[in-house]
Each structure stands twice: as structure tokens, then as C-alpha cells.
Amino acid sequence: MTGKKIILTEDGSNTIYSDKFQSTYHSTHGAIQESKHVFIKHGLDYYYNKNNKQKISILEYGFGTGLNAFLSLKHSISKKININYLGLEAYPISLDEYKKLNYLQALKSSELQDIFELMHSKEQYINKKLHKHFTFSKEKIKFENFSSDTRFDIIYFDAFSPDIQNHLWERPFLDKTVSFLKQNGVFITYGAKGTFKRALKSLGLKIENPPGPPGKREITRGVR
Ligand SMILES: C[S@@+](CC[C@H](N)C(=O)[O-])C[C@H]1O[C@@H](n2cnc3c(N)ncnc32)[C@H](O)[C@@H]1O
């Protein structure tokens, strides 16, 4: 793989190390553990329990390996809720790279192999119904250039950390990102830097700091 290496994290699931960004895509303490804890438990499940909506739209910054999308798909099936998902990704991994990841085995989800592979088969999709509960879009675009009239219930903010991509964790970039959230919408991320939390607060979000996954004290949730 040019510029990307597969790494085994401590929970037995893979992540990718990017030479370009000199960073892993997930916590080395556990990729699946982190994604489930941050985005599913404190993002999707939190929103669902609070709002009890049967139709939920999600915008993800950084589709990457597709792990957050795949866990959301699994959640939509187990909870019987309908998810409309849009993943943004400027540097999609190839199908060969995807095939080296062990998420299907680690999550004992071989019955969903075809769907997960489809997510990676093309660089872009518009409203592709991958399952009766899951409609999928993917856009090959730089976050900085993304624009939309659609508003989302949840934003999964999974860019690289502020050490690497500081401008994405600051205003004015966050002004535009937060504008894609509906009222009562949830902005969820693993990041918890003070300046970032203050920026979200100044944009009118109510900030909460749930405990982090292993290796991280806290994470950030903003409610609009
Ligand atoms: C921390 S990883 C996210 C991993 C992903 N959510 C997953 O579960 O694998 C960040 C992702 O954002 C993408 N990315 C980084 N900078 C970007 C930019 N400016 N615009 C669009 N995508 C970007 C990277 O290619 C990478 O896939």
C-alpha cells in the first residue's frame, strides 16, 4: 500500500497509519473500541435515546476505513431505525486496502460483507440503498470545499487531530460545519482541546464531555 500501513490495535482490530498525515486513523488502544464508544454510544445512541426518531441523518468528516459507517449500519439494523449517511473523504482507500482490514471478522459480521465491500467499491455514491435501514452517500471532496443545503441530525467529526489539522478544529472552518446541523442536532468527536470546545460554545452549541475510551480522559459532544 503506497503511503498507508495496516496496524493492529490493542483490541485486536486494525487501523491504518498514513504516511501523508503521519497519524493512525484510530486510537492504537483499540479502533473498534474507540469508534463504538465515541460515535455510536455517545453520538448515534445518545441522539436516538433523546429524540426517539426513526429516521436519522448522519454527516461524517473522514470516511476513511468506513468503520464508523459500518458500525452505524449495524446499529440501524439492530435498532430498526432508518439511517441516511453521508461520508466525506478526499483520499479514499482502495478496495485492496479495504480487503486487508479485519473489521468483518472482529465484529463477527460476515453476513454484511457484500454491503461493506460495496461502500468501498466506488469513490462516490448518491443515496444508494445498501439495506432497507441504511441509505448511503459518499463524496470525494476536501472538507474545506464541502457545501450542502441539507441539514443533518448528527455530525461525526473524525478528522485528524489538531496537532495535524489545526484549522479544522477552529473557526471559521467550524462555523460552516456547525451550520450543517439541525436544531437539537449532535456534533460528536473524540477531540477535547480547550480552544476547540470554546469555539463550539461560541457557535451556540451546548458542550458536554462524556468520558473517553481507554487512553483518553474525555471526548466532546455539542448539541445545537
Ligand atoms: C482520523 S481519519 C478518520 C477515520 C475514519 N472515520 C475511519 O473510521 O476510518 C481522518 C480521515 O479524514 C481524511 N481527510 C483528512 N484530511 C481531509 C480533508 N482535508 N478533506 C477530506 N478528507 C480528509 C483522511 O483521508 C482520513 O480518512
The ligand as a MOL file (V3000), in Angstrom:
LIG
                    3D

  0  0  0     0  0            999 V3000
M  V30 BEGIN CTAB
M  V30 COUNTS 27 29 0 0 0
M  V30 BEGIN ATOM
M  V30 1 C -8.8320 10.1140 11.5820 0
M  V30 2 S -9.1260 9.5010 9.9630 0 CHG=1
M  V30 3 C -10.8140 9.0300 10.0650 0
M  V30 4 C -11.0740 7.6240 10.0130 0
M  V30 5 C -12.4340 7.1580 9.6420 0
M  V30 6 N -13.5350 7.8470 10.2840 0
M  V30 7 C -12.4310 5.6810 9.9260 0
M  V30 8 O -13.2540 5.2060 10.7330 0
M  V30 9 O -11.5860 5.0240 9.3390 0 CHG=-1
M  V30 10 C -9.3050 11.0250 9.0290 0
M  V30 11 C -9.8210 10.8260 7.6170 0
M  V30 12 O -10.0260 12.1120 7.0310 0
M  V30 13 C -9.4780 12.1310 5.7120 0
M  V30 14 N -9.0560 13.5140 5.4760 0
M  V30 15 C -8.0180 14.1740 6.0530 0
M  V30 16 N -7.9840 15.4580 5.6780 0
M  V30 17 C -9.0310 15.6260 4.8350 0
M  V30 18 C -9.5510 16.7620 4.1440 0
M  V30 19 N -8.9780 17.9530 4.2530 0
M  V30 20 N -10.6430 16.6000 3.4080 0
M  V30 21 C -11.2430 15.3740 3.2870 0
M  V30 22 N -10.7930 14.2480 3.9090 0
M  V30 23 C -9.7100 14.3830 4.6890 0
M  V30 24 C -8.3340 11.1670 5.7680 0
M  V30 25 O -8.0200 10.6690 4.4920 0
M  V30 26 C -8.8620 10.0870 6.7150 0
M  V30 27 O -9.5500 9.1010 6.0120 0
M  V30 END ATOM
M  V30 BEGIN BOND
M  V30 1 1 1 2
M  V30 2 1 2 3
M  V30 3 1 2 10
M  V30 4 1 3 4
M  V30 5 1 4 5
M  V30 6 1 5 6
M  V30 7 1 5 7
M  V30 8 2 7 8
M  V30 9 1 7 9
M  V30 10 1 10 11
M  V30 11 1 11 12
M  V30 12 1 11 26
M  V30 13 1 12 13
M  V30 14 1 13 14
M  V30 15 1 13 24
M  V30 16 1 14 15
M  V30 17 1 14 23
M  V30 18 2 15 16
M  V30 19 1 16 17
M  V30 20 1 17 18
M  V30 21 2 17 23
M  V30 22 1 18 19
M  V30 23 2 18 20
M  V30 24 1 20 21
M  V30 25 2 21 22
M  V30 26 1 22 23
M  V30 27 1 24 25
M  V30 28 1 24 26
M  V30 29 1 26 27
M  V30 END BOND
M  V30 END CTAB
M  END
